[in-house]
Every structure is written in structure tokens, then in C-alpha cells.
Amino acid sequence: MMRASDHGIPHDLIDKAHCVVVVPGMKKAGFIFGAKYGRGFAVCRRHDGVGWSAPAAMRVEGGSVGFQIGASDTDVVLLVMNDRGMQHLLSDKFTIGGDATAAAG
């Protein structure tokens, strides 16, 4: 991933990240009602700052409703910058909002 043609993730961001979550092949699909699903792993820096923890399995699930049609398959890399961010990511949540996305390929 770091050797990707688009130059990957900047090293200074990875150096500052508290945790890294990788979800390869997250699938999204929708026609009026939509869903997303993906499985991956998270690793966090150890408290002494040396090395990373063992990988922990993660699952991303969600649903949506609104004007939408299509499907996508995306590799997701999340950089979590602090412990509070990881706790927020692990909590169950319900959100209301708007989003516009276009995908091709």
C-alpha cells in the first residue's frame, strides 16, 4: 500500500497515528435503501510507543435511505490519531446527514 502509484499515505501521518484500521473490499450498494459491509483489522501503538499491538478484528456495517443507486467495492484505511478517536469508532452510533458520492471504474 505504501508503494502505490499515488504515493500512498504520507509517513508523517502514519508516525502520528495512534491506530490504523484496514478494511479491504468494503462493499456498498443501494437503490433507495442502501447498505455497507466490510471486515478488517485494527492495530494500535503500544503504550510505551514501541511497536504495534496484535491485530484486532473489526466489522463495519451500516445502512442508509435516500436518493441512491449503484454499488462499489473500496479498500479503506483509517488513521485514528488518538485514543478517544478509537473509542468513538468502536461505539455504536446512529447518524443523520447528507453525502454525495460518485464512483466509476
Backbone bond lengths (Angstrom), bond angles and torsions (degrees), N, CA, C in turn:
res aa  C-N    CA-C-N  psi(-1)  N-CA   C-N-CA  omega(-1)  CA-C   N-CA-C  phi
1 M - - - 1.445 - - 1.527 110.91 -
2 M 1.315 116.84 -39.09 1.459 119.96 -179.62 1.528 111.50 -70.54
3 R 1.328 117.70 -17.11 1.460 121.46 179.45 1.520 112.34 -99.63
4 A 1.331 117.63 15.38 1.469 121.21 -178.66 1.521 110.05 -63.94
5 S 1.337 115.65 155.71 1.461 120.76 -176.26 1.528 113.04 -64.76
6 D 1.327 117.60 -22.63 1.463 119.42 178.40 1.530 111.58 -89.27
7 H 1.308 116.97 19.06 1.466 125.79 175.89 1.519 114.04 73.39
8 G 1.328 119.20 8.56 1.456 122.42 171.85 1.512 113.94 61.00
9 I 1.312 115.29 -154.14 1.460 122.89 -178.10 1.524 108.61 -91.48
10 P 1.336 118.43 132.45 1.468 119.98 178.52 1.530 112.02 -58.42
11 H 1.314 116.29 136.05 1.466 121.54 -177.63 1.520 112.48 -60.50
12 D 1.346 118.65 -34.14 1.464 119.00 -178.99 1.519 111.48 -66.25
13 L 1.337 118.79 -30.18 1.467 120.70 176.28 1.520 111.09 -71.14
14 I 1.321 117.12 -42.06 1.466 119.66 178.54 1.518 110.52 -65.89
15 D 1.342 117.84 -36.58 1.463 121.04 178.47 1.523 112.10 -63.33
16 K 1.343 117.67 -30.78 1.469 121.98 -179.40 1.524 113.13 -89.15
17 A 1.329 117.97 -16.05 1.467 121.60 -174.39 1.521 111.64 -68.59
18 H 1.319 115.22 137.65 1.462 121.99 175.84 1.532 109.50 -82.21
19 C 1.333 116.73 -40.81 1.466 122.41 179.12 1.522 109.65 -138.85
20 V 1.320 115.59 155.68 1.465 122.56 174.88 1.526 107.02 -127.58
21 V 1.329 115.79 128.10 1.464 121.87 177.84 1.523 107.39 -115.26
22 V 1.325 117.06 127.90 1.458 122.26 178.75 1.527 108.35 -120.24
23 V 1.337 115.35 122.83 1.467 121.71 177.70 1.530 106.89 -123.90
24 P 1.327 117.52 93.88 1.473 119.20 179.62 1.527 110.40 -77.70
25 G 1.303 116.14 136.18 1.459 120.80 174.90 1.513 115.18 68.63
26 M 1.341 118.47 41.81 1.468 119.81 175.69 1.523 108.33 -70.00
27 K 1.315 115.67 127.20 1.449 121.27 -175.59 1.522 111.05 -102.91
28 K 1.339 115.56 134.97 1.460 122.45 175.08 1.511 107.42 -129.26
29 A 1.323 116.44 139.31 1.459 120.89 176.89 1.518 108.13 -150.93
30 G 1.326 115.62 148.81 1.444 117.90 178.80 1.507 114.11 -166.72
31 F 1.293 115.01 147.42 1.453 124.94 167.52 1.513 104.70 -147.68
32 I 1.295 117.96 100.44 1.462 126.96 -169.99 1.532 108.82 66.97
33 F 1.317 117.88 -61.87 1.465 121.63 174.14 1.522 107.98 -98.55
34 G 1.316 116.40 140.11 1.450 120.21 -177.49 1.516 111.97 -130.48
35 A 1.309 115.20 163.61 1.457 121.58 178.38 1.513 109.39 -146.53
36 K 1.325 115.57 153.92 1.463 120.89 172.48 1.517 108.20 -136.59
37 Y 1.328 114.89 148.67 1.456 120.19 -178.47 1.522 109.06 -155.24
38 G 1.319 115.67 138.14 1.452 120.84 176.08 1.514 110.83 -162.41
39 R 1.320 115.43 152.31 1.459 121.38 176.15 1.515 108.64 -126.03
40 G 1.314 115.90 142.04 1.446 120.00 -179.58 1.512 111.24 -161.79
41 F 1.334 114.98 -157.01 1.455 120.76 -177.27 1.516 110.56 -137.75
42 A 1.330 115.06 152.69 1.461 122.45 175.88 1.522 108.75 -124.22
43 V 1.326 115.88 141.73 1.461 122.07 171.45 1.524 107.27 -129.77
44 C 1.328 115.92 144.72 1.463 121.12 179.47 1.519 108.92 -126.29
45 R 1.317 115.04 155.35 1.469 119.87 176.69 1.528 108.86 -68.47
46 R 1.305 114.97 146.51 1.467 119.49 175.56 1.525 109.11 -70.65
47 H 1.326 115.92 158.61 1.470 120.43 -176.91 1.526 112.51 -63.33
48 D 1.345 117.43 -29.05 1.464 118.98 178.23 1.529 112.20 -80.83
49 G 1.362 117.24 -3.05 1.455 121.31 176.95 1.516 114.80 82.21
50 V 1.327 117.22 1.85 1.459 120.93 -179.06 1.524 108.85 -109.26
51 G 1.318 116.94 113.39 1.459 121.03 176.65 1.518 113.09 83.48
52 W 1.325 114.46 -176.88 1.463 122.57 -176.05 1.519 109.67 -122.49
53 S 1.311 116.31 157.51 1.457 121.84 177.97 1.524 110.12 -73.65
54 A 1.318 115.03 172.60 1.466 119.84 172.11 1.524 108.65 -68.14
55 P 1.317 118.58 151.10 1.464 120.03 -179.32 1.526 111.70 -67.26
56 A 1.322 115.07 142.56 1.466 122.27 176.67 1.522 107.94 -116.93
57 A 1.312 116.37 133.85 1.464 120.64 -179.27 1.524 110.06 -69.95
58 M 1.329 115.70 140.19 1.467 122.52 179.38 1.521 108.45 -129.78
59 R 1.322 115.36 151.87 1.457 121.05 174.67 1.519 107.92 -134.81
60 V 1.325 116.68 132.39 1.459 123.03 178.61 1.520 107.06 -112.68
61 E 1.326 116.54 124.37 1.456 121.92 178.78 1.508 108.71 -137.13
62 G 1.308 116.78 150.37 1.452 119.11 176.90 1.511 111.38 -173.92
63 G 1.304 114.69 166.32 1.449 121.60 178.61 1.508 110.14 -138.64
64 S 1.323 115.99 164.87 1.449 120.68 179.88 1.520 109.09 -154.04
65 V 1.309 114.70 163.88 1.451 120.93 175.55 1.517 107.73 -142.11
66 G 1.334 116.87 142.37 1.452 120.71 -179.32 1.504 110.84 146.21
67 F 1.325 115.89 -171.10 1.455 121.72 -179.69 1.519 109.10 -72.78
68 Q 1.333 116.40 104.96 1.458 120.95 -178.65 1.519 109.46 -158.52
69 I 1.291 115.35 147.72 1.458 121.45 174.61 1.529 107.30 -156.81
70 G 1.318 116.45 136.25 1.449 119.70 176.61 1.516 112.71 130.90
71 A 1.313 113.60 -177.84 1.461 120.94 -179.93 1.518 108.82 -149.29
72 S 1.317 116.21 153.26 1.458 120.45 176.96 1.522 109.64 -149.79
73 D 1.305 114.84 157.46 1.457 123.79 176.69 1.528 105.90 -132.23
74 T 1.327 116.93 113.77 1.461 121.80 -170.05 1.525 110.69 -129.50
75 D 1.322 116.55 140.80 1.467 121.49 170.66 1.528 107.41 -89.26
76 V 1.334 116.43 125.92 1.461 121.62 -175.42 1.522 110.04 -114.43
77 V 1.333 116.04 132.24 1.462 122.48 172.60 1.521 106.97 -124.60
78 L 1.322 116.63 118.64 1.461 122.03 178.69 1.521 108.93 -108.45
79 L 1.314 116.43 129.48 1.461 121.43 172.95 1.520 106.92 -103.58
80 V 1.313 116.35 117.89 1.464 122.13 179.91 1.524 106.52 -100.73
81 M 1.318 115.46 120.91 1.461 119.85 -169.49 1.528 114.95 -87.40
82 N 1.333 119.11 -15.77 1.468 120.03 177.87 1.525 110.38 -151.94
83 D 1.332 116.40 170.52 1.461 121.99 -176.83 1.520 111.37 -64.97
84 R 1.318 117.23 -37.00 1.469 120.89 178.70 1.525 110.96 -62.12
85 G 1.324 116.86 -37.87 1.457 121.29 177.57 1.520 111.87 -63.13
86 M 1.322 117.56 -39.63 1.466 120.66 178.57 1.517 110.54 -68.39
87 Q 1.328 117.87 -40.52 1.463 120.59 177.50 1.534 110.49 -62.19
88 H 1.326 116.39 -40.48 1.464 120.49 178.38 1.530 110.69 -65.84
89 L 1.305 117.32 -38.47 1.459 121.68 179.32 1.526 111.01 -65.70
90 L 1.315 117.98 -35.00 1.460 122.07 -178.11 1.522 113.50 -80.03
91 S 1.321 118.18 -15.57 1.466 120.55 -178.17 1.525 110.42 -79.59
92 D 1.334 115.43 150.88 1.462 120.57 173.42 1.513 108.15 -74.80
93 K 1.337 116.01 140.53 1.452 117.89 -179.85 1.517 110.59 -151.46
94 F 1.311 114.19 154.83 1.455 123.34 176.56 1.512 106.42 -122.37
95 T 1.326 117.27 127.00 1.462 120.10 -177.59 1.508 110.67 -125.18
96 I 1.316 114.96 149.76 1.453 122.54 173.13 1.517 106.04 -121.22
97 G 1.326 116.25 130.25 1.453 118.36 -178.72 1.518 111.22 -174.25
98 G 1.295 114.55 -173.97 1.454 120.71 179.25 1.510 110.01 -123.97
99 D 1.324 115.62 153.30 1.450 120.54 -178.48 1.517 108.44 -155.79
100 A 1.297 115.97 143.80 1.464 121.16 174.62 1.518 107.88 -128.56
101 T 1.305 116.79 126.48 1.454 121.44 -177.56 1.522 109.69 -141.37
102 A 1.306 115.83 140.98 1.458 121.36 173.33 1.509 107.40 -130.56
103 A 1.326 116.61 135.44 1.462 120.82 -179.57 1.520 108.80 -134.97
104 A 1.296 115.67 143.37 1.464 120.88 177.40 1.522 107.98 -147.75
105 G 1.290 116.62 161.26 1.448 118.20 175.92 1.481 113.04 135.76
